[in-house]
Amino acid sequence: MLNELRMKIEKNTVVSLRYKLTDAQNNIIEEPDSPMVYLHGGYEGTFPKIETLLDGQDIGYEASIQLEPSEAFGEYDPELLKIEPRARFPEPLEVGMQFEGVPDSEEGGDSADLDDEPLIYTVTDVADSQVVLDGNHPLAGMALRFWVQVEDIRAATDEEIENRHPEGGDAFAFGMPDDSDDGDDGLIGDASNQGGTSPTLH
C-alpha cells in the first residue's frame, strides 16, 4: 500500500488525471466529473507537453499549463474547409453533424493523403443546395489552458502496454489528434456506416 502511494509517474504507468480545460480567456471548455485515465510514456494518450509536466510526479500533484495551438490541436487550416453539394448527404442534415471523410467524394484528396486515419468533417453551415464542412478539429487554432491533478497511479499490465492504452480507458474526451483505433470513437460518437461514411450527431 505504501509502495502504491509512493509510486511516481513514469513510462508504462496508468495515470488517473482530473482536469479542467479552458481557453486563453479562462472560459471553461470541459470539466468532466470523472478522471481521464491514460497510459503514460509516449502512447499518445495525452499531449506531450502534459506528459512532460507530469513525468516523475506522484498522487496529489496539481498544476496549470498552457498549450499553444502547435502543442495541442494544431493551427487552423483554411484548406480543410469544403463546400459540397447537399445532395451527397443524408437527411435530416444539421449544423454540428460529423462525417468521416466526405460522402461519395470523387476527389479522394485530403482523406486519401492521410495514411493513418481519415479526417472528421463537421457541418458548419447548411444551405438549400450546398453544405459547408470543416475538417479542422473544433479546438484547432486555440491556445488551451489545462488544470490537472493526479488522482491515482498504478503500473500498467503487459496487455495494456501492448494495446497502448489502459483497459477500458479513454484519452481526453474531446479526442486526440493522433489517436489510433478507438480515439476517434470519442470524437464522432456512435457512428453508423452508410455507404462507407460515418454520419453522426456531435
N, C-alpha and C positions, 0 to 999 in steps of 0.2 A: 504493500500500500504506500509506504513511504517512498519507495522507488518510483512508483507511478507519479506521485506528487512532485518528485524532483526531475521527472523526465523533461528534457529540453526539446524544442522543435528542431529537427534535423531531417536529412534526407530519409525517406521511407517511414515517416511518422504520419499518422492520420490526425488532423487538427480540426477541432470544432471551434468555429470562429463566429462570434456575434459581430454584426457590422451595421453601420448606418451609412448610406450613400447620399451625398448631396452634390449640388452643382457648386460652382465657384462663388455663387451668391448665398450659399447655405440653404437653398431651397431643397427640401427633402425629396429625393427621387425614390428611395427604397429604404425601409426599415423593417425587415421581417421579424416575426415573433420567434421563429426557431433559428438556431445557428446554422451556418453554412459549414459543411464538412468536406474537406478536400485532402488529397494525398500530397504531402509536401516533398519537394525535391525536383522541380522542373518537369512535372507531368501536365502542365497547362491547366491545373485545377483553379488557379487564380493568376493575377497579374504578376510578372516577375518582380516588379518593384515592391509589391506587398510581400512576396516570399522573402526577398532580401531583408525587408524590415523585420519580419518575424523570425528569421533564422537565429537559432540559439536562445530564443526566449522561452519562458515557461508559463504555466497556467496563471491567469490573473493579469498578464501583461496587457496593457492597452495603450493605444497611440492613435494619432490622427496623421493622415498623409494625403498630399495632393498629387494626383496623376495628371500630367498634361495629355492632350489628345493622342500624341505619338506613343505614350506609355499605357494607354487604355484601348479605346476602340478605333484609333486612327483619325486622321484628318478627314473632313467631309469631302467626298469626291463627286463633283457635279456630273461627271461622265456616267455615274451609276444611276442617274435619273433617266427614266424611259417613258415614252408616250406610246401606248399600244392601242389598237382598235378594241373597243369594248366587246365586240362580237367574240373575241377569243376567250372571254372569261365567263364563268358560270353566274347565274343569277340566283338569289339576290347578291348584288355586289355593293360593298360598303367601304368607306374610308376606314383604314385600320386593319383590313383583312391582309393576310400574308400568303405569299406563294413561293414555293421553292423553284427558282428559275422562272421563266416566262412561258405560259402555256402555249404550245404549238408554235413556238418561236422558230422562224426559219433562219435566223441569223446564226444560232449556235455559238455566238461570240463570247460574251463575257463569262457565262457559266462554263462553257467548254474549256476556257483557258485556265480555269482553276482546277487543278488536278485533284486536290484533296476533298473539296466539298462544293456543292452548288451555292449560289447566292440566295439569300432570302430577300424577296422584294415585298415592300409594304405599300399598299394602296394609299396614296396621299390625296388624290382628287379623282372624282368621277364625273364625267360629262356625258352628254347624250350618246356620243359616238366614240369617245376616247377615255382612256384610263391613264392616270399618271402613277408611275411606280418608282419607288426609291429603294435602291439596293444597298444603301448605307445602313449601318447599324443605327438604331434610334438615338444612341448616345455618341455617335461619331462627331468629331469636331468639338467636343465639350471637354473642358477641364473638370475632373471629378475629385471630390474630397471624400475620403473614407475615414470613419472612426471604426476601429477594430478592437476587439477584446477576446483574448484566448480563453475559452471555456474548458477545453479538455484536450489532452494529447495522449496518444497511445501508439504503440508500434504497429505498423501495417502487417497484414498477413502476406504470405507468399502469393496468394491468389490476387490480392488487391494490387500488389506491385506488378504482377503480370498483366492485369487488366488496366493498370494505370489510373485507377480511381477507387475510392473506398466502396465497400459493398453497400448498396442502397443509397450511396451519397451522390449529391449533385454538385456541380460547380455553382458559381453565383447565379441566382435565379434569373438575372437579366441576360444570361448567356455569354459565353466567352467567344471571342472572335476566332480562335484557332481550335476550339473543341472538336474532337472527332466523335463519331458514333452518337452517343446519347446527349451530347452537348446541345445539338440543335433542337432536340425534343423540347427542352425547356424554353426555347425561344419561340417556336411556332405552335406549341400546344399539341393537341391531338389531331395530327394530320390525317386527312382522308385522301387516298390515292384516286385520282380521276385522270385517266389518260397520262399517267406519269407525272402529274403535278400534285402539289400538296396545298390546296386552298384551306386556310383556317382562319377563324376569327382570332384576333390578338387578345 
